[in-house]
Amino acid sequence: MGHEDTIVAIATSMTPAGIGIIRVSGDDAIDIISSIFVDKNKNEKSFTESYKAYHGYICDKEKNELIDEVICIVMRKPHSYTTEDVVEVQCHGGPLVLKKILQLIEGRGARIAEPGEFTKRAFLNGRIDLSMAESVSDIIMSKNDYALKVSFEQLRGNISEKLNHFRKEILESIAFIEACLDDPEHMSLDGYKEKLKNKVDNIINEIDKIIENYDNGRLIKEGVNTVIIGRPNVGKSSLLNLLLDEERAIVTDVAGTTRDIIKESINLRGITLNIIDTAGIREEKGIDKVEEIGIEKAKSEIKKADLIILMLDATTPLSKDDEALIKLCQSQNKKCIVLINKIDLGKNVIDKEKLKNLFNYDIIVIDFSTKTKEGLEKLEESIEKLFVFGDIDFNNEIFLSNERQFSSIKKAKKSLQNVLSAIESKVSEDFYTIDLNDAYISLSQVLGIEVTDDVIDEIFSKFCMGK
């Protein structure tokens, strides 16, 4: 699939830096850069060789002005990122020089690229499938080592390889059934039901593994949504500041200081935590409207959390507000760590066994002090154990990138389950092919083979410029 226009974009940040890169792709890419490039001896030079670096100057020939000393990397089609002719201009990384070169290239007929258009062309031209294209964005946006590993393996094609194997198995089954139905005199379906059942069972089992891994993949890439809750003045904001190692939240002795939620992200032992410090939750009468809104927001965040950190005050017995928070945790059945804070004051009146009995599932309880940092290492260890990514085999396990892929995989499983139901019900074999074909289409959608232009445009619109 070709494109008539040639596109250009700045592929590096528009901030002062040692180097900047401008990427050009399309049929006219080499001619355009040739028209504004002179070599070190100030002679015009055509880019005859592919994958070669050309050292010289970018020149505005109409003004007879040298703009910058550059290196141009030429990649002739089809052996380039987009499979089109591509030239990358490496210049000094100043915003002004980048802008001047960009304007010069645009003036020679190139169009400013849309976000993600280079990768979109790589997809449309068949160099990569859609799952690989999405992994490019994931690599750029990776927040930790685990996320980077997952995204890189996807770029290498581990999802594509697995799903293409499923598609091949399904397609072979459809072809065999249809051939038997078309030519029953020479081909027979006798005994094939059991063989098909085993094949479909095996594919469903593999898909189940992918589905089970989805939450892990989401947590690795997007981070663990961690909500800090507790009644006012138990130390929630102090904990946030401690984890961030900065004074992000206001800390006072006045109840209800945090009136709204505060969101921050940190990297803890390779795990990204999206930490949310909430307003202190209390049921007292007389709280003002602003604090009441903050409390409702806090309750809403608890429902979306992957991890709840419940903070209690070691110096006071469990209150009705504390018990209400415990019931709130129970209702959500989330992973929960309870920090008994202020133990540095030398007075801990909270009965841990009674506390644990108030929960209807296992929790982690830690004696803690935001002042002395006692319990901080145990908190970090506990979070690491709750979200164990270190045991994952990143080379062999499949992690889907997003809800689009997850939805298509679930549809494929549903269609395959329909095939098993049809076999069990002993319906005519021609019904099998309908659901087998639906499963084939759903798996193809993950790879971008059966998706609409609107879906493709939506996916690439989220990419950064120049990629």
MIBAKE-101414 format. One line per 8 residues: number of its first residue (from 0); for each residue x, y, z of C-alpha. Coordinates in nm, 2 decimals, m for minus. Each point is the difference from the previous one (the first is absolute). Layout:
NUM) X/Y/Z  ...
//
This chain:
0) 0.00/0.00/0.00  0.17/0.32/m0.11  m0.05/0.36/0.10  0.02/0.29/m0.24  0.11/0.26/0.24  0.33/0.03/0.19  m0.01/0.07/0.37  0.24/0.17/0.24
8) 0.02/0.05/0.38  0.24/0.08/0.28  0.07/m0.34/0.17  0.17/0.14/0.31  m0.11/0.24/0.27  m0.03/0.37/m0.07  0.23/0.09/0.29  0.36/0.10/m0.02
16) 0.21/m0.32/m0.04  0.32/m0.12/m0.15  m0.17/m0.16/m0.30  m0.33/0.03/m0.18  m0.15/m0.23/m0.27  m0.24/0.08/m0.28  m0.16/m0.29/m0.18  m0.12/0.01/m0.36
24) m0.19/m0.29/m0.17  m0.15/m0.04/m0.34  0.07/m0.01/m0.37  0.15/0.34/m0.01  0.20/m0.02/0.33  0.34/m0.05/m0.16  m0.05/0.26/m0.27  m0.12/0.26/0.25
32) 0.30/m0.05/0.23  0.24/m0.01/m0.30  m0.13/0.34/m0.10  0.10/0.16/0.33  0.31/m0.20/0.08  0.37/0.08/m0.09  0.30/m0.21/0.10  0.29/0.13/0.21
40) 0.16/0.15/m0.31  m0.33/0.18/m0.07  m0.08/m0.20/m0.31  m0.35/m0.13/m0.07  m0.01/m0.37/0.05  m0.26/m0.27/m0.08  m0.07/m0.27/0.25  0.08/m0.31/m0.21
48) 0.08/m0.25/0.27  m0.25/m0.14/0.25  0.09/m0.03/0.37  0.28/0.24/m0.02  0.07/0.32/0.20  0.06/0.31/m0.20  0.18/0.29/0.17  m0.06/0.35/m0.11
56) m0.22/0.31/0.03  m0.37/0.08/m0.03  m0.02/0.31/m0.22  m0.27/0.24/m0.09  0.12/0.05/m0.36  m0.24/0.28/m0.08  0.16/0.21/0.28  0.34/m0.16/m0.06
64) 0.00/m0.07/0.38  0.15/m0.30/0.18  m0.24/m0.09/0.28  0.19/m0.28/0.19  0.26/m0.27/m0.03  m0.18/m0.34/m0.02  0.03/m0.37/m0.06  m0.27/m0.15/m0.23
72) m0.08/m0.37/0.03  m0.16/m0.13/m0.32  m0.22/m0.32/0.00  m0.14/m0.09/m0.34  m0.32/m0.19/m0.04  m0.11/m0.27/0.09  0.27/m0.04/0.27  m0.10/0.28/0.23
80) m0.23/0.05/0.30  m0.30/0.10/m0.22  0.11/m0.21/m0.30  0.02/0.33/m0.19  0.30/0.21/m0.08  0.11/0.16/0.33  0.26/0.26/0.09  0.08/0.09/0.35
88) 0.18/0.34/0.05  0.21/0.01/0.31  0.07/0.36/0.10  0.07/0.20/0.31  m0.28/m0.03/0.25  m0.11/0.37/0.03  m0.37/0.08/m0.05  0.08/0.28/m0.25
96) 0.22/m0.20/m0.23  m0.24/m0.30/0.01  m0.29/0.23/m0.09  0.20/0.17/m0.29  0.10/m0.33/m0.15  m0.36/m0.13/0.04  m0.14/0.31/m0.18  0.26/m0.04/m0.28
104) m0.11/m0.36/m0.06  m0.36/0.09/0.02  0.06/0.27/m0.26  0.13/m0.26/m0.24  m0.33/m0.19/0.00  0.00/m0.22/0.31  m0.30/m0.01/0.23  0.02/0.02/0.38
112) m0.07/m0.35/0.12  m0.29/m0.08/0.23  0.07/m0.16/0.34  0.12/m0.35/m0.05  m0.01/0.02/m0.38  0.34/m0.16/m0.06  m0.10/m0.31/0.20  m0.35/0.01/m0.16
120) 0.17/m0.02/m0.34  0.22/m0.29/0.12  m0.33/m0.18/0.10  m0.19/0.09/m0.32  0.29/m0.11/m0.22  0.02/m0.34/0.18  0.33/0.04/0.18  m0.16/m0.05/0.34
128) m0.34/m0.11/0.12  m0.22/0.21/0.23  0.10/m0.17/0.32  0.37/0.08/m0.08  m0.10/0.36/m0.09  m0.17/0.04/0.34  0.31/m0.14/0.17  0.21/0.29/m0.15
136) m0.21/0.25/0.19  0.02/m0.22/0.31  0.38/0.00/m0.02  0.01/0.37/m0.01  m0.24/0.03/0.29  0.16/m0.27/0.21  0.02/0.10/0.37  0.21/m0.28/0.13
144) 0.23/m0.29/m0.10  m0.28/m0.25/0.00  m0.22/0.21/m0.23  0.30/0.04/m0.24  0.06/m0.38/m0.01  m0.37/m0.07/m0.07  m0.02/0.26/m0.28  0.33/m0.11/m0.16
152) m0.11/m0.36/m0.02  m0.33/0.11/m0.16  0.20/0.20/m0.25  0.20/m0.31/m0.08  m0.32/m0.17/m0.09  m0.08/m0.24/0.29  m0.37/0.09/m0.02  0.00/m0.02/m0.38
160) 0.17/m0.34/m0.01  m0.25/m0.15/0.25  m0.31/0.14/m0.15  0.10/m0.08/m0.36  0.05/m0.36/0.12  m0.36/0.00/0.13  m0.13/0.15/m0.32  0.18/m0.26/m0.21
168) m0.15/m0.28/0.21  m0.35/0.15/m0.03  0.04/0.07/m0.38  0.11/m0.36/m0.06  m0.31/m0.13/0.19  m0.23/0.23/m0.20  0.15/m0.11/m0.33  m0.02/m0.37/0.08
176) m0.36/0.02/0.11  m0.11/0.19/m0.30  0.19/m0.23/m0.23  m0.17/m0.30/0.15  m0.34/0.16/m0.03  0.07/0.09/m0.36  0.13/m0.34/m0.10  m0.15/m0.26/0.23
184) 0.08/m0.29/m0.24  0.37/0.05/0.03  0.05/0.16/0.34  m0.16/m0.10/0.33  m0.06/0.17/0.33  m0.03/m0.33/0.18  0.19/0.02/0.33  0.09/0.36/m0.06
192) m0.22/0.14/0.28  0.23/m0.14/0.27  0.31/0.13/m0.18  m0.16/0.35/m0.04  m0.11/0.00/0.37  0.36/m0.07/0.11  0.14/0.27/m0.22  m0.25/0.26/0.12
200) 0.05/m0.11/0.36  0.38/0.06/m0.04  m0.05/0.34/m0.15  m0.25/0.11/0.27  0.25/m0.12/0.27  0.27/0.22/m0.16  m0.24/0.29/m0.03  m0.09/m0.04/0.37
208) 0.37/0.05/0.09  0.00/0.32/m0.19  m0.32/0.12/0.16  0.14/m0.08/0.35  0.31/0.20/m0.08  m0.19/0.31/m0.10  m0.02/0.15/0.35  0.37/m0.06/0.05
216) 0.07/0.17/m0.33  m0.22/0.29/0.09  0.17/0.05/0.34  0.34/m0.03/m0.16  m0.06/0.26/m0.27  m0.25/0.24/0.16  0.12/m0.04/0.36  m0.17/m0.12/0.32
224) m0.28/0.25/0.10  0.07/0.04/0.37  m0.24/0.19/0.23  0.10/0.13/0.34  m0.30/0.02/0.23  m0.07/0.07/0.36  m0.18/0.24/0.23  0.14/0.35/0.03
232) 0.34/0.06/0.15  0.12/m0.37/0.00  0.30/0.10/m0.23  m0.12/m0.07/m0.35  0.16/0.32/m0.15  0.32/m0.07/0.20  0.02/m0.35/m0.15  m0.05/0.15/m0.35
240) 0.28/0.25/0.07  0.22/m0.28/0.13  m0.05/m0.22/m0.30  0.06/0.29/m0.24  0.29/0.13/0.21  m0.13/0.35/m0.03  m0.26/0.23/0.16  m0.28/m0.06/m0.25
248) m0.30/0.00/0.24  m0.07/0.26/0.27  0.03/m0.15/0.35  m0.16/0.17/0.30  m0.17/m0.10/0.32  m0.33/0.14/m0.13  m0.25/m0.27/m0.09  m0.11/0.00/m0.37
256) 0.31/0.18/m0.14  m0.01/m0.22/m0.31  m0.32/0.11/m0.17  0.05/m0.17/m0.34  0.19/m0.30/m0.13  0.37/0.04/m0.08  0.15/m0.23/m0.27  0.37/m0.08/m0.05
264) 0.20/m0.29/m0.15  0.32/m0.16/0.14  0.22/m0.29/m0.10  0.03/m0.24/0.29  0.23/m0.30/m0.05  m0.08/m0.01/m0.37  m0.38/0.04/0.06  m0.18/0.32/m0.10
272) m0.24/0.12/0.27  m0.26/0.25/m0.09  m0.05/0.14/0.35  m0.32/0.18/0.09  m0.02/0.19/0.33  m0.36/0.04/0.10  m0.19/0.23/0.23  m0.04/m0.14/0.35
280) m0.32/m0.20/0.02  m0.22/0.08/0.30  m0.37/m0.01/0.05  m0.02/0.29/0.25  m0.28/0.25/m0.03  0.10/0.36/m0.07  0.27/m0.07/m0.27  m0.02/0.26/m0.27
288) m0.11/m0.06/m0.36  0.35/0.01/m0.15  0.13/m0.27/0.24  m0.32/m0.20/m0.06  0.07/0.00/m0.38  0.36/m0.11/0.07  m0.12/m0.29/0.21  m0.23/m0.12/m0.28
296) 0.29/0.03/m0.25  0.21/m0.22/0.24  m0.27/m0.27/0.01  m0.01/0.01/m0.38  0.37/m0.05/m0.03  m0.01/m0.30/0.24  m0.23/m0.18/m0.25  0.26/0.05/m0.28
304) 0.31/m0.09/0.21  0.22/m0.31/m0.04  0.15/0.05/0.34  m0.14/0.17/0.31  0.23/0.14/0.27  m0.21/0.05/0.31  0.16/0.22/0.27  m0.09/m0.02/0.37
312) 0.12/0.21/0.30  0.19/m0.22/0.24  m0.08/0.23/0.29  m0.38/m0.03/m0.02  m0.23/m0.31/0.01  m0.19/m0.09/m0.32  m0.28/0.25/m0.05  m0.33/m0.03/m0.18
320) 0.16/0.18/m0.30  0.29/m0.26/0.00  m0.25/m0.29/0.00  m0.20/0.16/m0.27  0.32/0.02/m0.21  0.07/m0.37/0.06  m0.36/m0.08/m0.12  0.07/0.21/m0.31
328) 0.32/m0.20/m0.07  m0.19/m0.33/0.05  m0.27/0.10/m0.24  0.25/0.06/m0.27  0.21/m0.31/0.08  0.32/0.18/m0.10  0.36/m0.08/0.09  0.05/0.19/0.33
336) 0.29/0.11/0.22  m0.08/0.15/0.34  0.26/0.24/0.14  m0.03/0.06/0.38  0.17/0.35/m0.01  0.15/0.21/0.28  0.17/m0.28/0.18  0.29/0.24/0.06
344) m0.22/0.15/0.28  0.05/m0.32/0.20  m0.37/m0.08/0.04  m0.17/m0.27/m0.21  m0.35/m0.08/0.13  m0.12/m0.18/m0.32  m0.05/m0.38/0.04  0.14/m0.15/m0.32
352) m0.18/m0.33/0.04  m0.34/0.17/0.05  0.09/0.23/m0.30  0.07/m0.30/m0.23  m0.32/m0.17/0.12  m0.20/0.30/m0.12  0.10/m0.08/m0.35  m0.15/m0.30/m0.19
360) 0.32/m0.06/m0.20  0.38/0.01/0.05  0.16/0.34/0.05  0.35/0.12/0.08  0.04/0.20/0.33  0.31/0.21/0.05  0.11/0.21/0.30  0.10/0.33/m0.16
368) 0.14/0.35/0.06  0.00/0.27/m0.26  0.24/0.19/0.22  0.27/m0.26/0.06  m0.07/m0.20/m0.31  m0.04/m0.32/0.21  m0.19/m0.26/m0.21  0.08/0.17/m0.33
376) 0.22/m0.29/m0.13  m0.27/m0.25/0.11  m0.26/0.20/m0.19  0.21/m0.01/m0.31  0.07/m0.37/0.04  m0.37/m0.07/0.05  m0.10/0.19/m0.32  0.26/m0.19/m0.19
384) m0.13/m0.33/0.12  m0.37/0.09/m0.08  0.10/0.09/m0.36  0.27/m0.26/m0.08  0.12/0.08/m0.35  0.35/m0.13/0.05  m0.12/m0.36/m0.05  m0.16/0.07/m0.34
392) 0.16/m0.16/m0.31  m0.01/0.31/m0.22  0.14/m0.20/m0.30  m0.29/m0.25/m0.01  m0.30/0.15/0.17  m0.24/0.22/m0.19  m0.12/0.34/0.13  m0.26/0.19/m0.19
400) 0.05/0.37/m0.03  m0.35/0.14/0.04  m0.37/m0.05/0.03  m0.04/m0.02/m0.38  0.22/m0.31/m0.02  m0.16/m0.15/0.31  m0.35/0.04/m0.13  0.08/m0.17/m0.33
408) 0.17/m0.29/0.18  m0.31/m0.05/0.22  m0.22/0.00/m0.31  0.22/m0.26/m0.16  m0.03/m0.22/0.31  m0.38/0.04/0.00  m0.02/m0.11/m0.36  0.22/m0.30/0.06
416) m0.22/m0.10/0.30  m0.30/0.02/m0.24  0.18/m0.25/m0.22  0.04/m0.24/0.30  m0.37/0.05/0.08  m0.09/m0.08/m0.36  0.20/m0.32/0.02  m0.16/m0.10/0.32
424) m0.34/0.07/m0.14  0.08/m0.21/m0.31  m0.12/0.26/m0.24  0.10/0.00/m0.37  0.37/0.06/m0.07  m0.07/0.30/m0.22  m0.10/0.19/0.32  0.36/m0.05/0.13
432) 0.14/0.21/m0.27  m0.21/0.31/0.09  0.15/0.02/0.35  0.34/m0.11/m0.11  0.00/0.29/m0.25  m0.11/0.24/0.27  0.29/m0.11/0.22  0.24/0.04/m0.29
440) m0.13/0.36/m0.06  0.03/0.09/0.37  0.36/m0.12/0.02  0.08/0.19/m0.33  m0.13/0.32/0.16  0.27/m0.02/0.27  0.26/0.00/m0.28  m0.19/0.28/m0.20
448) m0.10/m0.23/m0.29  m0.37/0.05/0.06  m0.04/0.35/0.13  m0.16/0.31/m0.13  0.17/0.32/m0.11  m0.15/0.19/0.30  0.15/m0.25/0.24  0.34/0.04/m0.17
456) m0.02/0.38/0.01  m0.10/0.00/0.37  0.30/m0.22/0.09  0.26/0.20/m0.18  m0.14/0.34/0.11  0.13/m0.08/0.35  0.36/m0.04/m0.12  0.26/0.28/0.04
464) 0.11/0.22/m0.29  0.28/m0.14/m0.21  m0.07/m0.37/0.08
//
